[in-house]
């Protein structure tokens, strides 16, 4: 997959390309790549200044080699300063057991001017000493903003670095939704499209996925089970797909949907 968060650190041919060498030289005061392919932060101050600005520009607007290298450098630099993609699953489970309490977790759809918006978000989180927050983008938003998952994770990591925020980076695929019209025309193709997006997102660091097949709820059917049958069957299939491809050691937080936002609230019976 060309559009990935990282490049292989041993891929010396890529690191030797002219555009990549130019990028590495431009950020040399902030970080460097060792002969063994490890990323070292030379100066956190320089990294949080022009260094990260230069990297995020390359991660979005560079040529393919430059983009991939910049995304890799941002990801590795983030880990060096305490920022890495994470699943919120364990925190939610602890909340459910009553082990933690007294807070909510805001989830924000950052989709326009994502670097600048992310900077504002993480600056506020830093100043307010916010721990858990979620940055999310929907399948539809990925499409109309042309922000693939690898770009999105890199940009948000860069924004957190720039503002001096550190902690687990909860990035969520919001409403990875089946299009009802496309599903009716070709069920296999529409399921494959969502599965491909899930796999791409997991590879990029989306460790929180909102599976949404609620567009297929059929209220013309008699009884809740019949109305929700396609929804829960396909939700289960996509959940199994996430579990199959989630990285080793990560339990992805998975959400589901009962129905679309409308004029009536969902009920406990529908949930069950």
C-alpha positions as a Markdown table, in Angstrom:
| # | Residue | x | y | z |
|---|---|---|---|---|
| 1 | Unk | 0.0 | 0.0 | 0.0 |
| 2 | Unk | 1.6 | 3.2 | -1.1 |
| 3 | Unk | -0.4 | 5.5 | 1.2 |
| 4 | Unk | 0.9 | 4.4 | 4.6 |
| 5 | Unk | 1.9 | 6.0 | 7.8 |
| 6 | Unk | 5.4 | 4.6 | 7.7 |
| 7 | Unk | 8.1 | 3.4 | 5.4 |
| 8 | Unk | 10.4 | 0.5 | 6.3 |
| 9 | Unk | 13.3 | 1.9 | 8.2 |
| 10 | Unk | 15.6 | -0.5 | 6.3 |
| 11 | Unk | 14.5 | 0.9 | 2.9 |
| 12 | Unk | 17.7 | 2.8 | 2.2 |
| 13 | Unk | 16.8 | 3.3 | -1.4 |
| 14 | Unk | 13.8 | 5.5 | -0.4 |
| 15 | Unk | 15.8 | 7.5 | 2.1 |
| 16 | Unk | 18.5 | 8.2 | -0.5 |
| 17 | Unk | 16.0 | 9.8 | -3.0 |
| 18 | Unk | 16.7 | 13.5 | -3.6 |
| 19 | Unk | 13.4 | 14.8 | -2.3 |
| 20 | Unk | 13.8 | 12.7 | 0.9 |
| 21 | Unk | 17.4 | 13.8 | 1.4 |
| 22 | Unk | 16.2 | 17.4 | 1.1 |
| 23 | Unk | 13.5 | 16.8 | 3.7 |
| 24 | Unk | 16.0 | 15.2 | 6.1 |
| 25 | Unk | 18.4 | 18.1 | 5.7 |
| 26 | Unk | 15.6 | 20.6 | 6.3 |
| 27 | Unk | 14.7 | 19.0 | 9.6 |
| 28 | Unk | 18.2 | 18.0 | 10.6 |
| 29 | Unk | 18.2 | 20.4 | 13.6 |
| 30 | Unk | 15.2 | 18.7 | 15.0 |
| 31 | Unk | 15.7 | 15.0 | 14.3 |
| 32 | Unk | 17.9 | 12.6 | 12.4 |
| 33 | Unk | 17.8 | 9.0 | 11.1 |
| 34 | Unk | 20.6 | 6.8 | 12.3 |
| 35 | Unk | 22.5 | 4.4 | 10.1 |
| 36 | Unk | 20.4 | 1.7 | 11.7 |
| 37 | Unk | 17.2 | 3.4 | 10.5 |
| 38 | Unk | 16.1 | 4.7 | 14.0 |
| 39 | Unk | 14.7 | 8.1 | 14.4 |
| 40 | Unk | 16.3 | 10.3 | 17.1 |
| 41 | Unk | 15.0 | 13.6 | 18.3 |
| 42 | Unk | 17.9 | 16.0 | 18.3 |
| 43 | Unk | 16.0 | 19.0 | 19.8 |
| 44 | Unk | 12.4 | 19.0 | 21.0 |
| 45 | Unk | 12.4 | 22.7 | 20.8 |
| 46 | Unk | 13.4 | 22.7 | 17.1 |
| 47 | Unk | 11.0 | 19.8 | 16.5 |
| 48 | Unk | 8.0 | 21.8 | 18.0 |
| 49 | Unk | 8.9 | 24.8 | 15.8 |
| 50 | Unk | 9.7 | 24.8 | 12.1 |
| 51 | Unk | 10.7 | 21.2 | 12.1 |
| 52 | Unk | 7.2 | 19.8 | 12.6 |
| 53 | Unk | 5.7 | 22.4 | 10.3 |
| 54 | Unk | 8.1 | 21.3 | 7.5 |
| 55 | Unk | 7.3 | 17.7 | 8.1 |
| 56 | Unk | 3.5 | 18.1 | 8.1 |
| 57 | Unk | 3.7 | 20.1 | 4.8 |
| 58 | Unk | 5.7 | 17.3 | 3.2 |
| 59 | Unk | 3.3 | 14.7 | 4.7 |
| 60 | Unk | 0.4 | 16.3 | 2.9 |
| 61 | Unk | 1.8 | 18.0 | -0.2 |
| 62 | Unk | 5.0 | 16.2 | -0.9 |
| 63 | Unk | 5.7 | 13.6 | -3.7 |
| 64 | Unk | 5.0 | 10.0 | -2.7 |
| 65 | Unk | 8.5 | 9.3 | -1.3 |
| 66 | Unk | 8.5 | 12.5 | 0.6 |
| 67 | Unk | 4.9 | 12.0 | 2.0 |
| 68 | Unk | 5.7 | 8.5 | 3.2 |
| 69 | Unk | 9.0 | 9.5 | 4.8 |
| 70 | Unk | 7.5 | 12.5 | 6.5 |
| 71 | Unk | 4.6 | 10.4 | 7.9 |
| 72 | Unk | 7.1 | 7.9 | 9.2 |
| 73 | Unk | 9.2 | 10.6 | 10.8 |
| 74 | Unk | 6.2 | 12.3 | 12.4 |
| 75 | Unk | 5.0 | 8.9 | 13.8 |
| 76 | Unk | 8.4 | 8.0 | 15.2 |
| 77 | Unk | 9.0 | 11.5 | 16.5 |
| 78 | Unk | 5.7 | 11.4 | 18.2 |
| 79 | Unk | 6.6 | 8.2 | 20.0 |
| 80 | Unk | 9.8 | 9.7 | 21.2 |
| 81 | Unk | 7.9 | 12.5 | 22.9 |
| 82 | Unk | 5.1 | 10.4 | 24.3 |
| 83 | Unk | 2.4 | 10.5 | 21.6 |
| 84 | Unk | 1.2 | 7.3 | 19.9 |
| 85 | Unk | -2.0 | 5.9 | 18.4 |
| 86 | Unk | -4.0 | 4.0 | 21.0 |
| 87 | Unk | -7.3 | 2.3 | 21.6 |
| 88 | Unk | -9.7 | 3.7 | 24.2 |
| 89 | Unk | -11.2 | 0.2 | 24.8 |
| 90 | Unk | -9.5 | -0.4 | 28.2 |
| 91 | Unk | -10.5 | 3.1 | 29.5 |
| 92 | Unk | -14.2 | 2.5 | 28.5 |
| 93 | Unk | -14.1 | -1.0 | 30.1 |
| 94 | Unk | -12.7 | 0.5 | 33.3 |
| 95 | Unk | -15.4 | 3.1 | 33.3 |
| 96 | Unk | -18.0 | 0.4 | 32.9 |
| 97 | Unk | -16.6 | -1.4 | 35.9 |
| 98 | Unk | -16.8 | 1.8 | 37.9 |
| 99 | Unk | -13.0 | 1.9 | 38.4 |
| 100 | Unk | -12.8 | 5.5 | 37.0 |
| 101 | Unk | -15.5 | 8.2 | 37.0 |
| 102 | Unk | -16.2 | 11.9 | 37.0 |
| 103 | Unk | -15.4 | 12.8 | 33.4 |
| 104 | Unk | -16.6 | 12.5 | 29.8 |
| 105 | Unk | -14.5 | 11.8 | 26.7 |
| 106 | Unk | -15.1 | 14.4 | 24.0 |
| 107 | Unk | -15.1 | 13.2 | 20.4 |
| 108 | Unk | -14.5 | 15.8 | 17.7 |
| 109 | Unk | -14.8 | 15.4 | 13.9 |
| 110 | Unk | -11.7 | 17.3 | 12.7 |
| 111 | Unk | -11.9 | 17.4 | 9.0 |
| 112 | Unk | -11.2 | 21.0 | 7.7 |
| 113 | Unk | -7.8 | 22.6 | 8.1 |
| 114 | Unk | -6.9 | 19.6 | 10.2 |
| 115 | Unk | -3.5 | 20.7 | 11.2 |
| 116 | Unk | -4.6 | 24.1 | 12.4 |
| 117 | Unk | -7.7 | 22.7 | 14.0 |
| 118 | Unk | -5.7 | 20.0 | 15.7 |
| 119 | Unk | -3.3 | 22.5 | 17.0 |
| 120 | Unk | -6.1 | 24.5 | 18.6 |
| 121 | Unk | -7.5 | 21.3 | 20.1 |
| 122 | Unk | -4.3 | 20.1 | 21.6 |
| 123 | Unk | -3.3 | 23.5 | 22.9 |
| 124 | Unk | -6.6 | 23.7 | 24.8 |
| 125 | Unk | -6.2 | 20.1 | 26.0 |
| 126 | Unk | -2.7 | 20.9 | 27.2 |
| 127 | Unk | -3.8 | 24.1 | 29.0 |
| 128 | Unk | -6.9 | 22.4 | 30.6 |
| 129 | Unk | -4.9 | 19.3 | 31.4 |
| 130 | Unk | -7.3 | 17.1 | 29.4 |
| 131 | Unk | -6.3 | 13.4 | 29.2 |
| 132 | Unk | -8.6 | 11.4 | 27.0 |
| 133 | Unk | -10.1 | 12.9 | 23.9 |
| 134 | Unk | -11.0 | 11.5 | 20.5 |
| 135 | Unk | -10.2 | 12.8 | 17.0 |
| 136 | Unk | -12.5 | 11.3 | 14.4 |
| 137 | Unk | -13.3 | 11.4 | 10.8 |
| 138 | Unk | -16.2 | 9.6 | 9.0 |
| 139 | Unk | -16.0 | 7.6 | 5.8 |
| 140 | Unk | -17.9 | 10.3 | 4.0 |
| 141 | Unk | -15.5 | 13.0 | 5.3 |
| 142 | Unk | -12.5 | 11.0 | 4.3 |
| 143 | Unk | -14.0 | 11.0 | 0.8 |
| 144 | Unk | -15.0 | 14.6 | 0.3 |
| 145 | Unk | -11.9 | 16.1 | 2.0 |
| 146 | Unk | -9.5 | 13.6 | 0.4 |
| 147 | Unk | -7.8 | 12.9 | 3.7 |
| 148 | Unk | -6.8 | 9.2 | 3.7 |
| 149 | Unk | -6.2 | 7.6 | 7.2 |
| 150 | Unk | -2.4 | 7.8 | 7.0 |
| 151 | Unk | -2.4 | 11.5 | 6.3 |
| 152 | Unk | -5.0 | 12.1 | 9.0 |
| 153 | Unk | -3.0 | 10.3 | 11.7 |
| 154 | Unk | 0.2 | 12.0 | 10.7 |
| 155 | Unk | -1.4 | 15.5 | 10.7 |
| 156 | Unk | -2.9 | 15.0 | 14.2 |
| 157 | Unk | 0.3 | 13.6 | 15.6 |
| 158 | Unk | 2.1 | 16.6 | 14.2 |
| 159 | Unk | -0.5 | 19.0 | 15.8 |
| 160 | Unk | 0.0 | 17.3 | 19.2 |
| 161 | Unk | 3.8 | 17.6 | 18.9 |
| 162 | Unk | 3.6 | 21.2 | 17.8 |
| 163 | Unk | 1.5 | 22.2 | 20.9 |
| 164 | Unk | 3.5 | 20.2 | 23.4 |
| 165 | Unk | 0.7 | 17.8 | 24.3 |
| 166 | Unk | 1.5 | 14.2 | 25.0 |
| 167 | Unk | -0.5 | 11.1 | 25.8 |
| 168 | Unk | -2.4 | 8.3 | 24.0 |
| 169 | Unk | -3.7 | 9.5 | 20.6 |
| 170 | Unk | -7.3 | 8.2 | 20.2 |
| 171 | Unk | -8.1 | 8.4 | 16.5 |
| 172 | Unk | -11.5 | 7.0 | 15.5 |
| 173 | Unk | -13.0 | 6.0 | 12.2 |
| 174 | Unk | -16.4 | 7.6 | 12.7 |
| 175 | Unk | -19.4 | 6.2 | 10.9 |
| 176 | Unk | -17.6 | 3.7 | 8.7 |
| 177 | Unk | -21.0 | 3.4 | 7.1 |
| 178 | Unk | -22.6 | 1.3 | 4.4 |
| 179 | Unk | -24.3 | 3.3 | 1.7 |
| 180 | Unk | -27.8 | 1.8 | 1.5 |
| 181 | Unk | -28.3 | 2.6 | -2.2 |
| 182 | Unk | -24.9 | 1.1 | -3.1 |
| 183 | Unk | -25.5 | -1.9 | -0.9 |
| 184 | Unk | -28.8 | -2.6 | -2.6 |
| 185 | Unk | -27.1 | -2.4 | -6.1 |
| 186 | Unk | -24.1 | -4.6 | -5.1 |
| 187 | Unk | -23.9 | -5.9 | -1.6 |
| 188 | Unk | -20.5 | -7.5 | -1.9 |
| 189 | Unk | -18.8 | -4.5 | -3.5 |
| 190 | Unk | -20.1 | -2.1 | -0.8 |
| 191 | Unk | -19.0 | -4.5 | 2.0 |
| 192 | Unk | -15.6 | -4.8 | 0.4 |
| 193 | Unk | -15.3 | -1.0 | 0.2 |
| 194 | Unk | -15.9 | -0.7 | 3.9 |
| 195 | Unk | -13.6 | -3.6 | 4.8 |
| 196 | Unk | -10.8 | -2.1 | 2.7 |
| 197 | Unk | -11.2 | 1.2 | 4.5 |
| 198 | Unk | -11.1 | -0.6 | 7.9 |
| 199 | Unk | -7.9 | -2.4 | 6.9 |
| 200 | Unk | -6.3 | 0.9 | 5.7 |
| 201 | Unk | -7.4 | 2.7 | 8.8 |
| 202 | Unk | -6.0 | 0.1 | 11.1 |
| 203 | Unk | -2.7 | 0.1 | 9.3 |
| 204 | Unk | -2.5 | 3.9 | 9.8 |
| 205 | Unk | -3.3 | 3.9 | 13.5 |
| 206 | Unk | -7.1 | 4.1 | 13.8 |
| 207 | Unk | -7.6 | 1.9 | 16.8 |
| 208 | Unk | -11.1 | 3.0 | 17.4 |
| 209 | Unk | -13.7 | 2.1 | 14.7 |
| 210 | Unk | -17.4 | 3.1 | 14.6 |
| 211 | Unk | -19.1 | 0.4 | 12.4 |
| 212 | Unk | -22.3 | 1.8 | 11.0 |
| 213 | Unk | -24.7 | -0.5 | 9.1 |
| 214 | Unk | -27.8 | 1.2 | 10.5 |
| 215 | Unk | -28.6 | 2.6 | 7.1 |
| 216 | Unk | -30.0 | -0.9 | 6.4 |
| 217 | Unk | -32.5 | -1.0 | 9.2 |
| 218 | Unk | -35.9 | -1.7 | 7.6 |
| 219 | Unk | -38.7 | -0.3 | 9.6 |
| 220 | Unk | -41.2 | -1.7 | 7.1 |
| 221 | Unk | -40.7 | -5.1 | 8.6 |
| 222 | Unk | -42.8 | -6.5 | 11.5 |
| 223 | Unk | -41.0 | -6.7 | 14.8 |
| 224 | Unk | -37.7 | -5.3 | 16.1 |
| 225 | Unk | -35.6 | -8.4 | 15.2 |
| 226 | Unk | -36.7 | -8.4 | 11.5 |
| 227 | Unk | -36.2 | -4.6 | 11.3 |
| 228 | Unk | -32.7 | -4.8 | 12.8 |
| 229 | Unk | -31.6 | -8.2 | 11.3 |
| 230 | Unk | -29.4 | -6.9 | 8.4 |
| 231 | Unk | -28.0 | -4.3 | 10.7 |
| 232 | Unk | -26.8 | -6.6 | 13.4 |
| 233 | Unk | -25.7 | -9.4 | 11.0 |
| 234 | Unk | -23.4 | -7.1 | 9.1 |
| 235 | Unk | -22.3 | -5.2 | 12.2 |
| 236 | Unk | -21.2 | -8.6 | 13.5 |
| 237 | Unk | -19.4 | -9.4 | 10.3 |
| 238 | Unk | -17.5 | -6.1 | 10.3 |
| 239 | Unk | -16.7 | -6.5 | 14.0 |
| 240 | Unk | -15.1 | -9.9 | 13.3 |
| 241 | Unk | -13.2 | -8.3 | 10.4 |
| 242 | Unk | -11.8 | -5.6 | 12.7 |
| 243 | Unk | -10.8 | -8.2 | 15.3 |
| 244 | Unk | -9.0 | -10.3 | 12.6 |
| 245 | Unk | -6.9 | -7.4 | 11.4 |
| 246 | Unk | -6.3 | -5.4 | 14.6 |
| 247 | Unk | -2.6 | -5.3 | 15.5 |
| 248 | Unk | -1.2 | -7.7 | 17.9 |
| 249 | Unk | -1.5 | -6.4 | 21.5 |
| 250 | Unk | -4.3 | -3.9 | 20.6 |
| 251 | Unk | -8.0 | -4.4 | 21.3 |
| 252 | Unk | -9.7 | -2.0 | 19.0 |
| 253 | Unk | -12.6 | -0.1 | 20.5 |
| 254 | Unk | -15.6 | -0.8 | 18.2 |
| 255 | Unk | -18.8 | 1.1 | 18.2 |
| 256 | Unk | -22.1 | 0.1 | 16.5 |
| 257 | Unk | -25.3 | 2.0 | 15.5 |
| 258 | Unk | -28.9 | 1.1 | 16.1 |
| 259 | Unk | -30.5 | 3.6 | 13.8 |
| 260 | Unk | -29.9 | 6.9 | 12.0 |
| 261 | Unk | -30.4 | 10.2 | 13.7 |
| 262 | Unk | -34.0 | 11.3 | 13.1 |
| 263 | Unk | -37.2 | 12.2 | 14.9 |
| 264 | Unk | -37.3 | 9.3 | 17.4 |
| 265 | Unk | -34.9 | 8.2 | 20.1 |
| 266 | Unk | -33.5 | 4.6 | 20.0 |
| 267 | Unk | -34.8 | 2.3 | 22.7 |
| 268 | Unk | -33.2 | -0.3 | 24.9 |
| 269 | Unk | -35.2 | -3.0 | 23.1 |
| 270 | Unk | -33.7 | -2.0 | 19.8 |
| 271 | Unk | -30.2 | -2.1 | 21.4 |
| 272 | Unk | -30.8 | -5.7 | 22.6 |
